[in-house]
Amino acid sequence: MAARQLVPRRAAALRWRRGYSSAGAAEYLHRSIVPTMHYQKSLPRLPVPKLEDTIRRYLNAQKPLLNDDQFRKTEELAHQFEKGIGRELHEQLVAQDSQNKHTSYITGPWFDMYLKARESVVLNFNPFMSFNPDPKSEYNDQLIRATNMTVSAIRFMKTFRAGYLEPEVFHLNPEKSDTQLFKNIIRFVPSSVSWFGAYMVNAYPLDMSQYFRLFNSTRLPKPDKDELYTDEKAKHLLVLRNGNFYIFDVLDRDGNMLKPSEIQAHLKYILSDNSPAPAFPLGYLSSENRDTWALLRKNLLDNGNEEALQKVDSALFCLSLDDFPIKDFVHLSHTMLHGDGANRWYDKSFTLIIAKDGTAAVNFEHSWGDGVAVLRFQNEVFKDSTKAPAISPQSQPASVDSSRAVRKLDFKLNDALKAGITKAKEKFDATVGTLSLNLIKFNEGGKEILKQKKVSPDAVAQLAFQMAFLRQYNQTVATYESCSTAAFKHGRTETIRPASIHTKKCSEAFVREVSKHSTEELQNLIVECSKYHGRLTKEAAMGQGFDRHLFVLRHLALSKGIALPAFYQDQAYARINHNIISTSTLISPSVQLGGFGPVVSDGFGVGYQVHDDWIGCNVSSYPARNGEEYLQCIHKSLEDIFNVLKGKKIGS
């Protein structure tokens, strides 16, 4: 799922507008005096952790999940691995890593993991992040918002490609580093050492190598392993409405953006087209098992659809216009996470979805990149489309012949393809029909109170998830929290393991033995959890978790044809990687909520946000688990934690 976000604070960007003479519209969001990729060359490399550290961290994470006998067996296998085959594999990895200084040790295996996965990308991989509404309500009209967001997305793309996009930097001391003076100095520092200049003022530039895949990109289904495809020369947008596919150019021959009034006219034309929905909507195919989809795609290509598919694959991005308004947050989550299957193309790097009432979200394919790149895109598009909108409710669409500019794609379908679409639809409907999505908003406190009490807001949220599961199911299970390693060259994500001996002890005290503990003792248990979680978070962000290291050593063994070491055949290893509670968080002024599917059939997918004075949770589940009850238990756990921190006595 989308990575845990390091969201830099930025000074108001100096807006630099290059007039598009005939339209008066801007081609760029801003013009950074520090080139976009200025820090990329000098980013530090993702470290390969020491094997003994990895084994120690792994065993610490296993402790709360195993009984004494199970733990002894796992400990023995881990130490055998550390001294034997694990040591050999580790040394091979270190040697291999030193030969590939242009990238990170995780890059190849991580792409392999995503692209070799044969499950549908829907619910299994693609997450969504929804935009906040435009603060000016009249701008939430579907046509106005679609036009403004499309224009802002194109501006983002052009700003990035011109090297004018502000580099992504995490500022620990923005008063020193996020200043005009610092930028004026750092831009003259050679890019081979520029990272060190930022580091000197406590600023951490982040990897931006994924950004080029945002546009003109798609994931192509292939037997056994998919491919990522990008064609930066293409100038058209793909628009889906009512299951129909439309394209029109948004850039001219010289790469200049079409006038916003022309984009508005073309989108208005598509919104007023009364063509019926296709009897066999092609979108369902992108929700299929990847091998099944690869065979059907070959059939599509052989049946004379090569040019139409090429237009889909190379489009700047996909804009999905839905013909219904959003009823509530649960409806929003279902619509943006999976939708109806017909009006989506799940393989595009991202799809901008805009409902009839202007509710907007991004659904993105996960193999090419993580939440950091998508969130930056989302933040810039939201800021630009709300603060400098290209059109207003008073704007008139241009007087252009949209019937000539807009082309509806027609696909030639034989009986096998029609049968394939019908089967894909049946599978899609059956799968999404079993998915439950539930939300809560805890209004009794948030980041402000927790910081006053000197505990980590993220640690408290994670503690509540552990406490709630213990309350509901009477056990502690494998838990995953995503953490970005974008501070390193070609970093992806690392896993934080929030279930610890500390959270287990604290949860048991709150759930089973609350009367045996004083309020002060319970407070101390929360503080212990917070300190330990803070350490795990810091380690993960610095590339010092254990999950990716063990994952790559296993990948290396299999790629060399080595028999799978006994360590990896341990049931405890399988269990800790069967993540029943999978979590991801982000906070941003542009994002309303985010969500993703459970990663296992008996699991929960928990998207959460800790705001200044409230906490939001969006939980997905299949029939094996009760998400609604889990959320009630989370609410009760948060209530108890906040009351204890405020010094109140709680009952069981």
SVG drawing of the C-alpha trace seen along z (x, -y; Angstrom):
<svg xmlns="http://www.w3.org/2000/svg" viewBox="-28 -36 59 63">
<polyline fill="none" stroke="black" stroke-width="0.4" points="0.0,0.0 0.7,-3.6 3.9,-4.5 3.9,-6.3 4.3,-9.8 7.1,-12.2 5.2,-15.4 7.6,-18.3 6.4,-21.7 7.1,-24.2 7.2,-28.0 4.6,-29.4 6.2,-28.5 7.3,-31.5 4.8,-31.3 6.3,-31.8 3.9,-31.9 4.9,-31.5 2.0,-33.0 0.4,-30.8 -0.2,-33.8 -3.4,-32.8 -5.0,-31.5 -3.4,-33.5 -3.1,-30.2 0.0,-29.0 2.2,-26.2 3.9,-25.6 3.0,-25.4 6.1,-27.3 9.7,-27.6 12.1,-26.3 15.5,-27.9 16.8,-24.6 16.4,-22.1 14.0,-19.2 16.7,-16.4 19.4,-18.5 19.9,-16.1 19.3,-12.8 22.9,-12.0 24.2,-12.6 21.4,-10.8 22.8,-8.3 22.5,-4.6 20.0,-2.4 22.1,-0.5 22.1,3.3 21.6,3.9 24.0,6.2 22.7,9.7 23.0,10.0 20.8,6.8 18.2,8.2 18.0,11.5 17.7,9.7 15.0,7.4 13.2,10.4 13.2,12.3 12.0,9.3 9.0,9.0 8.3,12.7 8.2,12.7 4.6,11.4 3.3,13.8 4.6,17.1 4.4,19.2 7.7,20.2 8.1,23.6 7.4,22.0 9.8,19.1 12.6,21.5 12.3,23.4 12.2,20.1 15.2,18.7 17.2,21.9 16.4,21.7 17.3,18.0 20.7,18.5 21.5,21.5 20.6,19.3 22.7,16.4 25.8,18.6 25.3,20.7 23.5,20.2 22.1,16.8 25.7,15.5 26.7,16.7 23.6,15.1 24.2,11.9 27.8,11.7 26.7,12.3 24.1,9.5 26.7,7.1 29.0,7.9 26.2,7.5 25.1,4.3 28.6,2.8 28.6,3.6 25.3,1.7 25.9,-1.7 23.5,-3.4 20.5,-1.8 19.4,-0.1 19.5,3.5 15.6,3.6 14.8,2.2 15.0,5.3 13.5,7.8 10.7,5.3 9.7,4.7 9.8,8.5 7.5,9.0 4.9,6.6 5.2,7.5 5.3,11.3 2.2,11.2 -0.6,12.9 -3.6,11.7 -5.8,8.9 -4.4,5.4 -7.9,4.4 -8.2,4.7 -4.9,6.5 -2.6,3.7 -4.2,0.5 -5.0,-2.0 -7.0,-5.2 -6.6,-8.7 -9.5,-11.1 -9.2,-14.9 -10.8,-17.3 -13.6,-19.2 -12.8,-22.6 -13.3,-25.2 -15.4,-27.2 -18.5,-25.0 -19.4,-26.3 -16.1,-24.9 -17.1,-21.3 -19.2,-21.1 -18.0,-17.9 -17.1,-19.7 -15.4,-22.6 -13.4,-20.4 -12.5,-17.9 -11.2,-20.8 -9.3,-22.5 -7.7,-19.2 -6.8,-18.1 -5.1,-21.4 -3.3,-21.3 -2.1,-17.7 -0.7,-18.8 1.0,-21.8 2.5,-19.4 3.8,-17.1 5.3,-20.0 6.8,-21.6 8.4,-18.2 9.7,-17.5 11.2,-21.0 13.1,-20.5 11.1,-23.4 9.3,-21.3 10.6,-22.1 12.7,-19.1 11.0,-17.0 12.7,-17.7 11.9,-16.7 12.7,-19.8 13.5,-19.2 14.3,-22.9 12.4,-24.7 13.3,-28.2 16.8,-27.4 16.4,-25.2 13.1,-26.1 14.2,-29.6 15.1,-31.7 18.6,-32.3 19.3,-28.5 17.9,-27.8 20.1,-30.6 23.2,-29.0 22.4,-25.3 21.6,-25.6 25.3,-26.5 26.5,-23.4 27.3,-20.6 24.6,-17.9 27.3,-15.3 27.5,-16.7 24.3,-18.8 22.7,-16.3 25.4,-17.0 24.7,-20.8 21.0,-20.1 22.0,-17.7 24.2,-20.4 21.0,-22.4 18.9,-19.4 17.1,-19.0 16.7,-15.6 16.1,-15.5 14.0,-12.5 14.3,-10.2 12.3,-11.4 13.3,-8.5 9.7,-7.2 8.1,-10.5 8.6,-10.0 6.3,-7.0 3.4,-9.1 2.5,-10.1 2.1,-8.3 2.6,-5.0 0.8,-1.7 1.4,1.8 1.1,4.3 0.0,7.8 2.4,10.5 2.6,14.2 4.5,14.8 5.7,11.2 4.2,7.9 6.0,5.0 5.9,1.2 5.5,-0.8 6.1,-4.6 5.8,-6.7 6.6,-10.3 5.9,-11.4 2.1,-10.9 0.1,-14.0 -3.4,-12.7 -5.6,-12.2 -7.7,-9.0 -11.2,-9.8 -13.6,-7.0 -17.4,-7.6 -20.1,-5.1 -17.6,-2.4 -16.7,-4.1 -13.2,-5.2 -12.4,-8.6 -9.1,-10.3 -8.2,-13.9 -4.9,-15.7 -4.1,-18.1 -0.7,-19.1 0.0,-20.6 2.8,-19.6 5.3,-21.8 4.3,-20.4 2.2,-23.5 -0.9,-22.8 -4.3,-23.2 -6.3,-26.3 -8.3,-25.3 -11.5,-26.5 -10.8,-23.9 -10.2,-21.1 -13.4,-22.2 -15.3,-22.1 -14.0,-18.5 -14.9,-17.3 -18.3,-18.9 -18.8,-17.1 -17.9,-13.7 -20.2,-14.4 -23.1,-15.1 -22.5,-12.1 -25.4,-9.8 -23.8,-6.7 -25.0,-3.7 -22.7,-1.8 -20.9,1.0 -22.4,4.4 -18.9,5.8 -17.0,3.1 -13.3,3.5 -12.4,2.1 -13.2,5.3 -10.2,7.0 -7.8,4.9 -9.3,6.3 -8.5,9.9 -5.9,12.4 -2.7,11.2 -2.0,14.4 -5.7,14.6 -5.5,10.9 -2.2,11.4 -3.8,14.1 -6.9,11.9 -4.7,8.9 -2.8,11.0 -6.2,11.9 -7.2,8.2 -3.9,7.3 -4.4,10.2 -8.0,9.1 -7.0,5.7 -7.0,3.6 -3.3,2.7 -3.7,-1.0 -6.6,-1.5 -4.7,0.3 -1.6,-1.7 -3.7,-4.9 -4.9,-3.6 -1.4,-2.6 0.4,-5.8 -2.2,-8.3 -0.9,-11.0 -3.3,-9.5 -6.8,-8.2 -9.7,-10.5 -12.8,-8.6 -16.0,-10.6 -18.7,-8.8 -22.4,-9.6 -23.5,-9.5 -22.9,-11.7 -21.3,-10.3 -23.7,-9.5 -21.3,-9.2 -17.8,-8.2 -18.4,-4.4 -19.8,-5.0 -16.8,-7.2 -14.4,-4.4 -16.1,-1.7 -16.3,-4.0 -12.7,-5.1 -11.1,-1.8 -12.8,0.4 -15.9,-1.3 -18.1,0.7 -15.2,2.2 -16.5,0.8 -15.5,-2.8 -11.9,-2.1 -8.6,-1.1 -6.7,0.2 -3.4,0.7 -2.8,-3.1 -0.1,-4.5 -3.0,-6.5 -6.6,-7.3 -8.2,-10.6 -11.8,-9.8 -14.4,-12.5 -18.0,-11.8 -21.1,-13.7 -20.9,-16.0 -17.2,-16.8 -15.9,-14.4 -12.4,-13.5 -9.8,-10.8 -6.7,-9.1 -6.6,-5.3 -3.1,-4.2 -1.3,-1.1 1.4,-0.3 4.2,1.5 5.9,-1.6 5.9,-3.7 4.8,-4.5 2.7,-7.0 5.3,-9.8 5.3,-10.5 1.5,-10.2 0.9,-12.4 3.2,-15.1 1.2,-15.1 -2.0,-15.2 -0.9,-18.1 0.3,-20.2 -2.9,-19.5 -5.2,-20.3 -3.3,-23.5 -3.1,-24.7 -6.7,-23.8 -8.1,-25.5 -5.8,-28.6 -5.2,-29.2 -8.1,-27.5 -7.8,-27.6 -11.6,-28.1 -14.4,-29.5 -18.1,-28.8 -18.5,-31.8 -16.1,-30.5 -17.5,-29.5 -16.1,-26.5 -14.2,-27.4 -16.2,-27.4 -14.4,-24.4 -15.5,-21.3 -15.1,-18.7 -16.7,-16.0 -13.5,-16.2 -11.0,-16.6 -12.5,-13.9 -12.2,-10.3 -14.2,-7.5 -12.2,-4.3 -13.9,-1.2 -12.6,2.2 -13.2,5.2 -14.3,8.2 -14.6,11.8 -16.5,14.4 -13.6,15.4 -13.0,11.8 -16.7,11.3 -16.7,14.5 -13.5,13.2 -15.1,9.9 -18.3,11.6 -16.2,13.9 -14.0,11.0 -17.2,9.1 -18.6,12.1 -15.3,12.5 -15.1,8.7 -18.7,8.5 -18.3,11.5 -15.1,10.3 -16.1,6.7 -19.4,8.0 -17.6,9.6 -15.7,6.5 -16.8,4.4 -15.6,0.9 -16.3,-0.9 -15.1,-4.2 -15.0,-6.0 -14.0,-9.5 -12.7,-9.6 -13.5,-13.2 -12.1,-13.1 -8.6,-14.1 -5.7,-13.9 -2.1,-15.0 -2.3,-18.1 -3.2,-16.3 -0.8,-13.4 2.1,-15.7 1.3,-17.6 1.5,-14.2 4.8,-13.5 3.7,-10.4 3.9,-9.6 0.5,-10.1 1.3,-7.2 2.3,-4.9 -1.0,-5.6 -3.0,-4.8 -1.0,-1.6 -1.5,-0.6 -5.2,-1.1 -5.2,1.3 -3.4,3.9 -5.7,3.4 -8.8,3.6 -7.8,6.9 -7.0,8.4 -10.5,7.2 -12.2,8.6 -10.3,11.8 -8.3,12.4 -4.9,12.6 -1.9,10.7 -1.3,11.1 1.2,10.1 0.9,6.4 2.4,4.3 2.9,0.6 4.4,-0.9 7.3,-3.3 8.9,-5.2 12.7,-4.8 12.6,-7.7 15.5,-9.4 17.7,-6.9 18.5,-6.5 15.8,-4.3 14.4,-3.6 10.9,-2.1 9.4,-1.1 10.3,0.7 8.0,2.4 7.5,1.2 6.3,4.1 3.9,2.4 3.0,5.6 5.6,5.8 6.1,7.3 5.3,3.7 2.0,3.3 1.0,6.9 1.7,6.2 -0.1,2.8 -3.1,4.2 -3.5,7.1 -3.4,4.6 -6.1,2.5 -8.3,5.3 -7.9,8.1 -6.5,6.6 -7.4,3.0 -8.5,3.1 -5.1,4.5 -3.3,1.4 -3.2,-2.2 -3.7,-5.0 0.0,-5.9 1.1,-2.3 -1.1,-2.3 0.3,-5.7 3.8,-4.2 2.9,-1.3 1.7,-3.7 4.9,-5.7 6.9,-2.4 5.0,-1.5 5.5,-5.0 9.3,-4.9 9.7,-1.5 7.5,-2.4 9.5,-5.6 12.7,-3.5 11.2,-1.1 9.9,-4.0 13.3,-5.6 15.1,-2.4 12.7,-1.6 13.0,-5.1 16.8,-4.7 16.6,-1.4 17.2,0.6 14.2,2.8 14.4,6.6 11.7,7.3 13.2,6.1 16.6,7.6 15.2,11.1 12.9,10.7 15.9,10.0 18.0,12.8 15.2,15.2 14.9,13.8 18.6,14.2 18.5,17.9 15.7,18.7 17.3,16.8 20.5,18.8 18.6,22.1 19.6,22.7 17.2,24.9 15.0,22.7 16.7,22.5 14.9,24.1 14.6,20.6 12.1,19.6 10.2,22.9 9.5,22.1 5.7,21.7 6.5,18.7 8.1,17.0 5.0,17.6 2.8,16.4 4.7,13.1 4.3,12.4 0.6,13.2 -0.3,9.7 -3.7,9.8 -3.5,6.1 -2.1,4.1 -1.9,0.4 -0.8,-2.8 -1.1,-6.5 -0.8,-9.8 -1.7,-13.4 -2.1,-16.1 -4.2,-19.3 -5.3,-17.9 -6.4,-14.4 -9.8,-13.7 -9.2,-9.9 -7.4,-7.0 -7.9,-3.2 -6.9,0.1 -8.0,3.8 -6.9,6.3 -3.7,8.0 -5.0,11.5 -8.5,12.9 -8.7,13.0 -7.2,9.6 -8.0,5.9 -6.8,3.0 -6.5,0.0 -6.0,-3.5 -5.8,-6.1 -5.1,-9.8 -4.2,-11.4 -5.2,-15.1 -4.7,-17.8 -8.0,-17.1 -9.4,-13.9 -8.4,-10.5 -10.0,-8.9 -9.9,-5.2 -11.0,-3.5 -11.1,0.3 -11.6,2.9 -12.4,6.5 -13.8,9.7 -16.4,12.0 -13.7,13.8 -13.5,10.6 -16.0,8.1 -14.7,4.7 -17.5,2.8 -16.9,4.5 -13.2,4.0 -13.7,0.2 -15.9,0.2 -13.1,1.8 -10.6,-0.7 -12.9,-3.5 -13.1,-2.0 -9.3,-1.5 -8.7,-5.1 -11.2,-6.3 -9.4,-4.3 -5.9,-5.5 -6.9,-9.2 -8.7,-8.9 -5.7,-7.3 -3.4,-10.0 -5.7,-12.6 -5.4,-11.0 -8.9,-9.5 -9.6,-6.1 -11.2,-3.6 -13.4,-0.6 -13.0,2.7"/>
</svg>
